[in-house]
Amino acid sequence: PVLAGNRLFVPVIDLGDSTQGGVVVFDALTGELLWEQRTGVSVHNSPAVWQDTVLFASSDGVLHAHDVATGQERWVLDVGEGQPTQLTWMYAAPTVEDGIAYIGLKRRFLAVDVASGVPLWEADPAPRGGWLGSFSAAGVSQGVVMAAFSRGADGLVAYDAYTGQSLWNLPTPAALVVNSSLVSDGDMLYFANGQTVAHGVDLLSAEVRWREQLIAGAHDWSYGVMGTPALAFSRLVVPTQFADLVALDAVTGAEQWRHACTTSEIHPVHYQATGDSFSSAPIVTGDIVWAGAADGILYAVDLVNGDSLWSLDLHAPILSAPIASDRLLFVGTWDGTVRSLVSDIDPIIPPPPGSPSPGCGCAVAPRSPGPFGVFALVVLLAFALARVRWRAIRSTRR
């Protein structure tokens, strides 16, 4: 899910006849349904919000734009137009920077004006690539947009974000089966491939600064990393589909700690992976790493040393990233449920320096009192004021 303006935008996958696929939007505080767009096609990744427009990509290769408040359609762009059906499957999320959306398929990568839906430039990133798609969303930093396509046969590519001019190409084996989104910070690019090899790469030159194999024996059909790594305080936290959440030094690639999950009832990908899996992206708030696993457990881990702070069993696989805002934490599970959790002490996201330090511990957030509850409170307040006034009158008469 994506949180913007007190609205929670939730992508929906329908593995049956796909008719319920689309995006559903809730009031983040109350859980009230605000609007929904059932496109009839599944949405396999996060929406993206830019000002008053929300974008999402459906798996038939179409990019949709809607008004964030009303859900009214702004425009639709068929990214896969003219491509064979097996090349139009789109699983990656759109990335938005400075009013430009970046989205692509194996043979067509686009920069699109968010306001109008008009493509600004396009490129063919994978002329030799196969039919398999990638879940990796583009990364944008310092005027450079980077993206991974197919199984990586054509490399990880980079373009000028405004003109589409080709800048560099990082070939295999580094680019092999990249399904996690690309993370950039300053002049560095971070990603991990299907062989569970994490990389720190110079953003401008494509020089590999460091690489680190996370799981021995993982290979190109392992799909060993699906969730996007989290970057905070020079720590790169990488989720693997081999039981371990691994923290690396972002400068050197040296391993800092590991934290294991338990066995799941499902295998999130094919038989080459295991049922012990961190399939979704972790997030970091303050010095806490939040990570959901296929075992249905939400883990809170110390960012510095990897120690367990606490965990909460939601009894259904967690295959998407949690979302944090102030005291609230939103978590989606594989049974089609979205939960709002609330810190019972202090904000999950720490306040500014000098404010009290944050606590931890979550409970299910209560729903708002609703109109009847508010009316009852007003009546009770009026009754209390009337009693005070009556006592004052009696006292004056005495």
C-alpha positions as CSV (number, residue, x, y, z in Angstrom):
1,P,0.0,0.0,0.0
2,V,0.9,3.7,-0.4
3,L,-0.1,6.4,2.1
4,A,-0.7,10.0,0.9
5,G,-2.9,12.8,2.4
6,N,-4.6,10.5,5.0
7,R,-5.5,8.1,2.2
8,L,-4.3,4.5,1.9
9,F,-4.0,3.3,-1.7
10,V,-4.1,-0.5,-1.8
11,P,-3.3,-2.6,-4.9
12,V,-5.4,-5.7,-5.4
13,I,-4.3,-9.0,-7.0
14,D,-7.1,-11.4,-8.1
15,L,-5.6,-14.8,-8.8
16,G,-9.0,-16.2,-9.8
17,D,-10.7,-14.6,-12.9
18,S,-8.9,-11.3,-12.1
19,T,-12.2,-9.3,-12.2
20,Q,-11.6,-7.9,-8.7
21,G,-8.1,-6.6,-9.5
22,G,-7.4,-2.9,-9.2
23,V,-6.9,-0.3,-6.5
24,V,-9.0,0.3,-3.4
25,V,-8.6,3.5,-1.4
26,F,-9.4,3.9,2.4
27,D,-9.4,6.7,4.9
28,A,-6.2,5.9,6.7
29,L,-7.6,6.9,10.1
30,T,-11.0,5.2,10.1
31,G,-10.7,2.5,7.4
32,E,-13.7,3.9,5.6
33,L,-13.8,3.0,1.9
34,L,-13.4,6.2,-0.1
35,W,-13.4,4.8,-3.7
36,E,-12.2,1.9,-5.7
37,Q,-11.2,1.2,-9.3
38,R,-11.7,-2.5,-10.2
39,T,-9.9,-2.5,-13.6
40,G,-10.7,-6.2,-14.2
41,V,-6.9,-6.8,-14.2
42,S,-4.6,-7.4,-11.2
43,V,-2.3,-4.6,-10.0
44,H,0.9,-6.4,-8.8
45,N,2.8,-3.5,-7.3
46,S,2.5,-0.2,-5.5
47,P,0.6,2.8,-6.9
48,A,2.5,6.1,-7.0
49,V,1.0,9.5,-5.9
50,W,2.1,12.8,-7.3
51,Q,0.2,15.9,-6.0
52,D,-3.5,15.2,-6.8
53,T,-2.9,12.2,-9.1
54,V,-2.5,8.5,-8.3
55,L,-0.9,6.2,-10.9
56,F,-1.0,2.5,-11.0
57,A,0.1,-0.2,-13.5
58,S,-2.1,-3.1,-14.3
59,S,-0.6,-6.4,-15.4
60,D,-2.0,-6.1,-19.0
61,G,0.5,-3.3,-19.6
62,V,-1.7,-0.3,-19.0
63,L,-0.8,2.7,-16.9
64,H,-3.8,4.3,-15.2
65,A,-4.1,7.9,-13.7
66,H,-6.9,8.9,-11.3
67,D,-7.8,11.8,-9.1
68,V,-6.7,11.0,-5.6
69,A,-9.8,12.5,-3.9
70,T,-12.6,11.2,-6.1
71,G,-11.1,8.3,-8.1
72,Q,-12.2,10.0,-11.4
73,E,-10.1,8.8,-14.3
74,R,-7.6,11.3,-15.6
75,W,-6.0,9.3,-18.5
76,V,-5.0,5.8,-19.5
77,L,-1.8,4.9,-21.4
78,D,-1.3,1.5,-23.0
79,V,2.4,0.9,-22.5
80,G,2.3,-2.4,-24.2
81,E,0.5,-1.2,-27.3
82,G,1.8,-2.9,-30.4
83,Q,3.7,-5.6,-28.4
84,P,3.1,-9.3,-28.5
85,T,0.9,-10.4,-25.5
86,Q,3.7,-12.2,-23.8
87,L,5.7,-9.0,-23.7
88,T,2.9,-6.8,-22.2
89,W,2.8,-8.3,-18.7
90,M,3.6,-5.5,-16.4
91,Y,4.5,-6.1,-12.7
92,A,6.6,-3.1,-11.8
93,A,5.4,0.0,-10.0
94,P,5.6,3.4,-11.6
95,T,8.2,5.8,-10.2
96,V,7.5,9.5,-10.1
97,E,10.0,12.3,-9.9
98,D,9.4,16.0,-10.6
99,G,6.1,15.3,-12.3
100,I,7.5,12.6,-14.6
101,A,6.4,9.0,-14.3
102,Y,8.9,6.2,-15.3
103,I,7.4,2.9,-16.3
104,G,8.3,0.1,-18.6
105,L,8.0,-3.3,-20.2
106,K,10.7,-5.5,-21.7
107,R,10.8,-3.7,-25.0
108,R,9.4,-0.2,-24.1
109,F,10.5,2.1,-21.3
110,L,8.7,5.4,-21.0
111,A,9.0,8.8,-19.3
112,V,5.4,10.1,-19.0
113,D,4.1,13.6,-18.1
114,V,1.9,12.9,-15.1
115,A,-0.4,15.9,-15.8
116,S,-1.3,14.9,-19.4
117,G,-0.3,11.2,-19.8
118,V,1.8,12.2,-22.8
119,P,5.1,10.2,-23.2
120,L,8.1,12.5,-23.1
121,W,10.6,9.9,-24.4
122,E,10.9,6.2,-24.8
123,A,13.6,3.6,-25.2
124,D,14.0,-0.1,-26.0
125,P,15.8,-1.4,-22.9
126,A,15.9,-5.2,-23.6
127,P,16.0,-6.0,-27.4
128,R,17.6,-9.4,-26.6
129,G,15.6,-10.1,-23.4
130,G,13.1,-13.0,-23.0
131,W,9.4,-12.9,-22.1
132,L,9.8,-13.0,-18.3
133,G,8.9,-9.7,-16.6
134,S,10.4,-8.0,-13.6
135,F,8.9,-6.5,-10.4
136,S,11.7,-3.9,-10.2
137,A,10.6,-0.3,-10.2
138,A,13.0,2.3,-11.7
139,G,15.3,4.4,-9.5
140,V,15.8,8.1,-10.0
141,S,18.6,10.2,-8.6
142,Q,20.7,13.3,-9.8
143,G,19.0,13.3,-13.2
144,V,19.7,9.6,-13.8
145,V,16.9,7.0,-14.2
146,M,17.9,3.3,-13.8
147,A,15.8,0.2,-14.5
148,A,16.0,-3.6,-14.8
149,F,14.0,-5.6,-17.3
150,S,13.4,-9.2,-18.2
151,R,16.0,-11.7,-16.7
152,G,18.8,-9.2,-17.2
153,A,20.2,-10.5,-20.4
154,D,20.4,-6.9,-21.7
155,G,21.8,-5.5,-18.5
156,L,20.7,-3.0,-16.0
157,V,20.3,0.3,-18.0
158,A,20.5,4.0,-17.2
159,Y,19.2,7.0,-19.1
160,D,19.2,10.8,-18.7
161,A,15.9,11.3,-16.8
162,Y,14.9,14.3,-18.9
163,T,16.1,13.4,-22.4
164,G,16.2,9.6,-22.5
165,Q,19.8,9.6,-23.7
166,S,21.5,6.3,-22.9
167,L,24.2,6.7,-20.2
168,W,25.4,3.2,-19.2
169,N,24.6,-0.5,-19.1
170,L,25.6,-2.8,-16.3
171,P,25.7,-6.4,-17.7
172,T,25.2,-9.8,-16.2
173,P,25.9,-11.4,-13.9
174,A,25.1,-8.3,-11.8
175,A,21.9,-7.6,-13.7
176,L,20.7,-11.2,-13.6
177,V,17.1,-11.5,-12.4
178,V,16.7,-8.2,-10.6
179,N,13.1,-8.1,-9.1
180,S,13.7,-5.7,-6.2
181,S,13.4,-2.0,-6.9
182,L,16.5,0.1,-7.3
183,V,17.6,2.2,-4.3
184,S,19.7,5.3,-4.8
185,D,21.3,7.8,-2.4
186,G,23.7,10.5,-3.4
187,D,26.1,9.1,-6.0
188,M,25.4,5.4,-5.1
189,L,22.9,2.8,-6.5
190,Y,22.0,-0.3,-4.4
191,F,20.2,-3.4,-5.6
192,A,20.3,-7.2,-5.1
193,N,19.7,-9.8,-7.8
194,G,18.1,-13.3,-8.0
195,Q,21.3,-15.0,-6.9
196,T,21.1,-13.0,-3.6
197,V,24.2,-10.9,-4.6
198,A,23.8,-7.3,-3.2
199,H,25.6,-4.5,-5.1
200,G,26.8,-1.0,-4.3
201,V,27.4,0.8,-7.7
202,D,28.6,4.2,-8.6
203,L,25.5,6.0,-10.0
204,L,27.4,8.0,-12.7
205,S,30.0,5.6,-13.9
206,A,28.3,2.2,-13.2
207,E,31.5,1.1,-11.4
208,V,30.8,-1.7,-8.9
209,R,32.1,-0.4,-5.6
210,W,31.3,-3.7,-3.8
211,R,29.3,-6.9,-4.1
212,E,28.3,-9.4,-1.4
213,Q,26.8,-12.9,-1.8
214,L,24.1,-13.3,0.9
215,I,23.1,-16.9,0.5
216,A,25.6,-19.6,-0.5
217,G,24.3,-21.8,-3.3
218,A,21.6,-19.4,-4.6
219,H,21.5,-19.2,-8.4
220,D,19.8,-17.4,-11.2
221,W,16.5,-19.4,-10.8
222,S,16.3,-18.9,-7.1
223,Y,14.6,-15.6,-7.2
224,G,16.4,-15.0,-3.9
225,V,15.5,-11.4,-3.4
226,M,12.1,-10.0,-4.3
227,G,11.6,-7.2,-1.7
228,T,13.3,-3.9,-2.1
229,P,16.2,-3.3,0.4
230,A,15.8,-0.5,3.0
231,L,18.6,2.1,3.4
232,A,19.1,4.0,6.6
233,F,22.0,5.3,8.6
234,S,24.6,3.6,6.3
235,R,22.8,0.3,6.7
236,L,21.4,-1.6,3.7
237,V,18.8,-4.1,5.0
238,V,18.1,-6.8,2.3
239,P,15.2,-9.3,2.6
240,T,16.0,-12.8,1.2
241,Q,13.8,-15.7,0.3
242,F,16.1,-18.0,2.3
243,A,14.9,-17.2,5.8
244,D,17.3,-14.3,6.5
245,L,16.9,-10.5,6.7
246,V,20.5,-9.3,6.2
247,A,22.0,-5.9,7.1
248,L,25.1,-4.7,5.2
249,D,27.4,-1.7,5.6
250,A,26.3,0.5,2.8
251,V,29.8,1.9,2.3
252,T,31.7,-1.4,2.2
253,G,29.1,-4.1,1.8
254,A,30.3,-5.9,4.9
255,E,27.7,-8.0,6.7
256,Q,26.5,-6.5,10.0
257,W,23.8,-8.9,11.2
258,R,21.2,-11.5,10.2
259,H,17.7,-12.1,11.5
260,A,15.8,-15.3,10.6
261,C,12.1,-15.9,10.1
262,T,10.2,-19.2,10.7
263,T,8.7,-21.6,8.1
264,S,5.7,-20.6,6.1
265,E,2.8,-22.7,4.9
266,I,3.4,-21.3,1.4
267,H,6.3,-20.9,-1.0
268,P,6.0,-17.3,-2.3
269,V,7.8,-18.3,-5.6
270,H,8.7,-21.5,-7.3
271,Y,10.3,-24.7,-5.9
272,Q,13.8,-23.4,-6.1
273,A,13.1,-21.0,-3.2
274,T,12.1,-22.0,0.4
275,G,9.1,-21.5,2.6
276,D,11.2,-19.5,5.0
277,S,11.0,-16.2,3.3
278,F,11.2,-12.4,3.7
279,S,9.5,-11.7,0.4
280,S,8.5,-8.1,1.0
281,A,10.4,-4.9,1.5
282,P,11.4,-3.9,5.0
283,I,11.1,-0.3,6.2
284,V,13.0,1.6,8.8
285,T,11.7,4.2,11.3
286,G,14.2,5.6,13.7
287,D,16.4,2.7,14.8
288,I,13.7,0.0,14.2
289,V,13.5,-2.3,11.1
290,W,9.9,-3.5,10.4
291,A,9.8,-6.6,8.2
292,G,6.9,-8.9,7.3
293,A,7.6,-12.5,6.4
294,A,5.8,-15.3,4.6
295,D,5.2,-17.0,8.0
296,G,2.7,-14.3,8.8
297,I,4.8,-12.6,11.5
298,L,5.6,-8.9,11.6
299,Y,9.1,-8.5,13.0
300,A,10.5,-5.4,14.8
301,V,14.3,-5.6,14.7
302,D,17.0,-3.3,16.1
303,L,18.7,-1.6,13.1
304,V,22.1,-1.5,14.8
305,N,22.5,-5.1,16.0
306,G,19.6,-7.1,14.5
307,D,18.2,-8.0,18.0
308,S,14.5,-8.9,18.1
309,L,12.5,-6.1,19.8
310,W,9.1,-7.9,19.4
311,S,6.9,-9.7,16.9
312,L,3.3,-10.0,16.1
313,D,1.7,-13.0,14.3
314,L,-1.0,-11.9,11.9
315,H,-1.8,-15.5,10.8
316,A,-1.5,-14.9,7.1
317,P,1.6,-14.4,4.9
318,I,2.9,-10.8,4.7
319,L,4.2,-10.4,1.1
320,S,4.0,-6.5,0.8
321,A,5.8,-3.8,2.7
322,P,4.4,-2.2,5.8
323,I,3.7,1.5,5.7
324,A,4.4,3.8,8.7
325,S,3.1,7.2,9.6
326,D,3.5,8.8,13.0
327,R,1.8,6.3,15.5
328,L,0.3,4.2,12.8
329,L,1.6,1.1,10.9
330,F,-0.4,-0.3,8.0
331,V,0.2,-4.0,7.1
332,G,-1.4,-6.0,4.2
333,T,-1.6,-9.7,4.3
334,W,-2.1,-12.5,1.7
335,D,-5.7,-13.2,2.9
336,G,-6.8,-9.8,1.4
337,T,-6.8,-7.9,4.7
338,V,-5.3,-4.6,5.6
339,R,-4.6,-3.8,9.2
340,S,-4.0,-0.5,11.0
341,L,-1.7,-1.0,14.0
342,V,-1.1,1.8,16.5
343,S,1.8,2.4,18.9
344,D,0.6,2.2,22.5
345,I,3.4,4.4,23.8
346,D,4.8,7.0,21.4
347,P,5.0,7.7,17.6
348,I,6.4,5.0,15.5
349,I,8.2,7.6,13.4
350,P,10.3,9.6,15.8
351,P,9.5,13.3,16.5
352,P,12.1,16.0,15.8
353,P,15.3,16.1,17.9
354,G,14.8,17.2,21.4
355,S,11.4,15.6,21.6
356,P,10.8,12.5,23.8
357,S,12.3,9.3,22.4
358,P,9.9,6.9,20.6
359,G,8.6,3.7,22.2
360,C,7.6,0.5,20.6
361,G,4.7,-1.9,20.9
362,C,1.7,-2.1,18.7
363,A,-2.0,-2.9,19.1
364,V,-4.9,-3.0,16.8
365,A,-6.0,0.6,16.2
366,P,-9.5,1.4,17.4
367,R,-12.0,2.7,14.9
368,S,-13.2,6.3,15.1
369,P,-16.3,6.9,17.3
370,G,-18.4,7.7,14.2
371,P,-21.3,10.2,14.0
372,F,-23.4,8.5,16.7
373,G,-20.4,8.4,19.1
374,V,-19.7,12.1,18.4
375,F,-23.4,13.0,19.0
376,A,-23.3,11.1,22.3
377,L,-20.2,13.0,23.5
378,V,-21.9,16.3,22.6
379,V,-25.1,15.3,24.6
380,L,-23.0,14.2,27.6
381,L,-21.0,17.5,27.5
382,A,-24.2,19.6,27.3
383,F,-25.7,17.6,30.2
384,A,-22.5,18.2,32.3
385,L,-22.6,21.9,31.6
386,A,-26.3,22.1,32.5
387,R,-25.6,20.4,35.9
388,V,-22.7,22.8,36.6
389,R,-24.9,25.8,35.8
390,W,-27.8,24.5,37.9
391,R,-25.5,24.0,40.9
392,A,-24.2,27.6,40.5
393,I,-27.8,28.9,40.5
394,R,-28.7,27.0,43.6
395,S,-25.6,28.2,45.3
396,T,-26.4,31.8,44.5
397,R,-30.0,31.5,45.8
398,R,-28.6,30.2,49.1
